[in-house]
Amino acid sequence: MAAFDLHRNPSPSPTEREGFPYIVVLQSAQLDFLPTRLVMPLQRLRAQSPGLPRRLASPVVVEGETLFPAAHQCAAMPARLLRQPVGSLAEQQGILRDALDAVISGL
């Protein structure tokens, strides 16, 4: 499994999948021997939050849809839940790294 592989959200909750339709793997393939993957959900927002800092409000585009990295909701997920990737966000990784850095380092 490669870093920045894009997967459909495997959550059993339709509401969760509606709000967060995709997750992206952040974890390096060097750690594929671990049973979990660090993932970041991508969220749909009806309207951009006026208080959201720029580094957390930069969108990514997936299949023509504008989604926003939910870096503050990164989590470990069992690798067995991640099926075949539906794409890669490697070309947009700067946005994802910037959002994660904003959470870790501050804005």
Backbone as a ProteinNet text record, in pm:
[ID]
protein_1_A
[PRIMARY]
MAAFDLHRNPSPSPTEREGFPYIVVLQSAQLDFLPTRLVMPLQRLRAQSPGLPRRLASPVVVEGETLFPAAHQCAAMPARLLRQPVGSLAEQQGILRDALDAVISGL
[TERTIARY]
85.2	0	89.9	68.2	153.7	96.5	188.5	144.9	69.1	-36.4	-125.2	-220.4	-229	-334.5	-468.6	-563.5	-697.6	-793.8	-875.1	-971.4	-1108.5	-1210.1	-1344.6	-1351.7	-1424.6	-1439	-1508.3	-1442.5	-1502.3	-1600.2	-1632.4	-1722.5	-1857.2	-1913.6	-2046.3	-2158.6	-2127.9	-2228.5	-2246.9	-2368	-2393.4	-2370.5	-2404.5	-2384.4	-2235.7	-2157.2	-2011.7	-1953.4	-1997.7	-1948	-1993.2	-2110	-2158.6	-2072.7	-2042.7	-1963.4	-1815.1	-1766	-1624.9	-1615.7	-1632.2	-1642.1	-1511.7	-1398.3	-1269.1	-1175.6	-1078.2	-966.1	-838.8	-734.3	-606.3	-502.1	-424	-318.8	-201.3	-155	-39.1	88	71.3	182	271.1	399.9	497.8	482.5	505.6	499.8	607.6	709.7	813	756.5	637.8	574.5	457.3	456.6	347.9	337.1	440.7	435.7	345.6	311.9	223.1	78.4	-4.7	-144.1	-235.5	-182.2	-263.2	-199.8	-280.7	-232.9	-279.8	-192.2	-231.2	-305.6	-429.3	-512.3	-567.5	-598.9	-661.7	-793.7	-903.8	-1030.4	-1036.5	-1109.3	-1137	-1284.6	-1317	-1455.6	-1520.7	-1651.3	-1733.6	-1776.2	-1768.6	-1817.1	-1920.9	-2034.5	-2141.1	-2098	-2036.3	-1984.4	-1851.8	-1759.7	-1629.7	-1642.6	-1586.2	-1589.3	-1504.9	-1563.1	-1488.4	-1369.5	-1371.6	-1262.7	-1154.8	-1171.1	-1075.3	-946.9	-832.7	-706.1	-678.2	-608.6	-580.4	-516.4	-422.1	-352.1	-444.3	-554.9	-651.9	-769.7	-770.3	-883.6	-847.7	-726.9	-687.5	-749.6	-824.2	-893.5	-806.8	-850.2	-798.4	-915	-883.6	-988	-980.6	-1094.3	-1106.2	-1222.5	-1191.7	-1294.4	-1383.1	-1320.6	-1392.5	-1462.3	-1456.1	-1521.8	-1418.3	-1450.9	-1364	-1389.9	-1284.1	-1290.9	-1182	-1199.2	-1106.3	-1042	-908.4	-840.1	-883.1	-921.6	-957.8	-837.8	-729.6	-604.4	-619.5	-708.8	-730.7	-801.3	-844.1	-911.3	-830.8	-701.6	-617.2	-625.2	-616.9	-626.1	-560.9	-532.5	-486.1	-609.2	-601	-711.9	-655.3	-727.7	-679.6	-660.6	-544.4	-513	-610.2	-663.2	-754.3	-884.1	-916.9	-1038.3	-1019.4	-895	-865.4	-854.4	-949.9	-952.8	-867.5	-902.9	-832	-838.4	-725	-730	-806.1	-872.5	-947.5	-867.9	-751.7	-667.5	-551.6	-483.9	-370.6	-376.7	-338.6	-328.6	-182.2	-93.1	49.9	79.1	8.6	32	-18.6	-106.1	-159.6	-107.4	0.2	50.8	95.3	135.5	176.4	63.8	-57.2	-174.5	-197.6	-185.8	-208.3	-100.7	23.3	133.6	120.4	80.9	63.7	-46.7	-156.7	-267.2	-223.6	-152.1	-104.6	-3.5	84.2	181.2	112.6	4.5	-69	-124.6	-166.6	-219.1	-106.7	5.5	116.7	196.6	229.8	320.1	250.3	124.1	51.4	36.4	-42.2	-76.2	11.9
-117.1	0	123.5	212.8	330.1	450.7	534.7	661.1	740.4	804	887.8	808.3	676.2	597.2	645.8	654.7	702.9	585.4	580.8	472.5	530.7	460.4	496.8	469.3	551.5	535.8	402.4	312.7	182.3	181.8	297.4	304.3	239.8	164.9	107.3	211.1	331	436.2	515.7	514.6	594.7	744.3	793.1	934	968.1	881.4	901.2	900.5	807.2	799.3	918.7	972.9	1091	1213.8	1233.9	1349.9	1335.8	1213.5	1182.8	1068.8	1096.8	989.4	913.9	975.6	912.3	927	836.7	849.3	831.1	894.2	883.8	829.4	734.2	673.6	770.7	797.5	884.6	805.9	685.2	604.6	554	558.5	508.9	358.3	314.8	172.1	93.3	161.3	92.6	29.9	76.5	22.9	-69.8	-126.7	-215.6	-341.1	-375.3	-492.7	-470	-345	-314.8	-344.5	-380.2	-414.3	-293.2	-172.9	-51.4	43.7	141.2	247.9	380.5	480.2	615.3	675.3	719	772.9	910.1	986.9	1117.6	1115.3	1147.5	1155.7	1282.8	1273.9	1390.5	1420.9	1545.6	1579.4	1671.1	1655.1	1747.3	1857.8	1980.4	2093.2	2166.7	2192.2	2264.9	2409.2	2471.2	2607.2	2611.9	2685.2	2695.6	2768.1	2710	2768.6	2895	3008.7	3134.2	3135.9	3056.7	3056.7	2954.6	2876.8	2771.5	2831.5	2804.7	2857.7	2808.2	2889.5	2857.6	2720.5	2685.1	2556.9	2438.1	2459.8	2352.2	2364	2468.7	2492.4	2477.6	2433.6	2412.8	2282.8	2288.2	2168.7	2078.9	1954.4	1860.5	1825.7	1783.2	1747.2	1597.3	1531.2	1387.3	1365.9	1309.7	1281.4	1403.9	1520.7	1644.6	1707.4	1644.6	1697.2	1762.2	1878.8	1949.3	1897	1846.7	1793.3	1859	1853.4	1919.5	1817.5	1822.3	1731.9	1757.4	1653.4	1663.8	1614.7	1691	1650.6	1632.8	1708.4	1698.5	1568.4	1490.4	1362.7	1243	1261.2	1148.1	1039.9	915.9	804.2	680.5	585.1	454.8	371.6	301.2	217.3	79.7	-26.6	-159.4	-168.3	-212.6	-223	-315.4	-414.2	-509.7	-444	-326.2	-255.7	-180	-160.4	-84	-179.4	-172.5	-259.1	-197.4	-222.4	-169.6	-16.8	51.7	197.9	240.9	355.8	409	518.5	549.3	651.4	685.6	792	839.8	992.1	1044.1	1189	1231.8	1150.3	1181.6	1318.1	1354.1	1483.7	1600.4	1572.5	1676.6	1662	1585.1	1555.6	1679.5	1784.5	1907.6	1965.9	1959.5	2008.9	1924.7	1791.9	1701.4	1718.3	1729.2	1748.3	1882.2	1983.5	2115.9	2114.7	2046.4	2037.5	1961.8	1853.1	1775.3	1856.2	1926.1	2009.5	2120	2173.7	2276.9	2223.3	2098.5	2037	2010.3	1963.2	1925.4	2046.9	2135.7	2246.4	2376	2383.4	2508.3	2584.4	2687.1	2761.4	2881.1
0	0	0	-92.1	-106.6	-32.4	14.3	73.8	-32	11.8	-69.2	-157.1	-134.1	-198.7	-147.2	-236	-203.9	-196.9	-91.2	-71.7	-40.2	-79.7	-35.2	114	184.7	329.1	358.3	432.8	461.3	579.7	633.2	748.2	715.2	809.8	786.6	794.5	841.9	858.5	729.1	671.4	550.8	574.8	692.2	724.6	725.2	783.5	787.5	646	563.8	425.6	342.2	371.9	299.3	330.5	456.8	497.7	468.4	474.7	452.7	351.5	222.9	124.2	97.8	127	98.7	216.9	220.6	312.6	230.4	275.2	205.6	302.6	256.3	337.7	344.4	464.6	483	514.3	558	607.9	495.4	518.7	422.7	400.6	278.5	246.1	320.1	372.5	450.2	576.7	617.7	738.8	705.5	585.6	545.5	632.3	705.1	791.5	913.6	942.6	1055	1016.6	1112.7	1081.1	1062.4	1082.5	1069.6	969.9	926.8	839.2	896.8	892.2	930.8	812.3	836.7	728.8	767.1	663.2	680.8	603.3	669.8	596	512.1	403.1	319.4	333.7	361.9	394.3	292.8	284.6	206.7	302.1	255.8	334.4	251.8	311.7	241.7	214	313.4	299.4	373.7	320.9	384.9	517.9	619.7	753.3	755.2	795.4	792.6	888.2	993	1089.7	1060.8	955.4	924.5	867.3	930.8	880	738	660.6	521.1	503.4	589.6	574.3	597.2	665	684.8	587.7	509	419.8	272.3	243.7	104.5	55.1	-53.1	-100.1	-188.1	-199.2	-298.3	-389.7	-508.5	-603.9	-630.4	-610.7	-633.7	-728.7	-844.4	-945	-970.3	-979.4	-1007.3	-888.4	-772.7	-652.8	-560.9	-508.6	-415.7	-274.4	-212.5	-76	7.5	137.6	228.3	321.8	336.4	427.9	572.3	640.3	782.1	863.5	856.8	920.4	1071.3	1130.8	1275.3	1313.1	1213.1	1239.7	1189.1	1166.6	1126.7	1233.9	1188.2	1282	1221.6	1307.5	1260.9	1226.7	1114.9	1069.7	1035.5	1069.6	1031	878.9	837.3	694.5	622.5	691.5	627.8	581.3	635.2	593.3	462.5	425.1	303.7	186	100.2	-18.1	-128.6	-248.2	-365.1	-366.9	-383.7	-393.4	-518.9	-508.4	-622.6	-693.3	-641.5	-702.4	-611.5	-647.1	-569	-562.1	-447.5	-431.5	-422.2	-476.2	-470.5	-531.6	-637.6	-701.3	-616	-518.9	-431.5	-288.5	-272.8	-138.9	-63.4	-131.2	-62.8	20.9	-30.9	42.7	167.2	152.7	265.9	371.9	329.4	424	497.2	424.6	483.9	589.5	559.5	655.8	781	762.6	877.5	958.4	890.5	959.8	1040.4	987.1	1060	1192.1	1192.1	1314.1	1412.8	1361.9	1449.3	1496.9	1405.9	1436.7	1474.4	1444.2	1468.4	1339.2	1347.4	1227.1	1217.7
[MASK]
+++++++++++++++++++++++++++++++++++++++++++++++++++++++++++++++++++++++++++++++++++++++++++++++++++++++++++

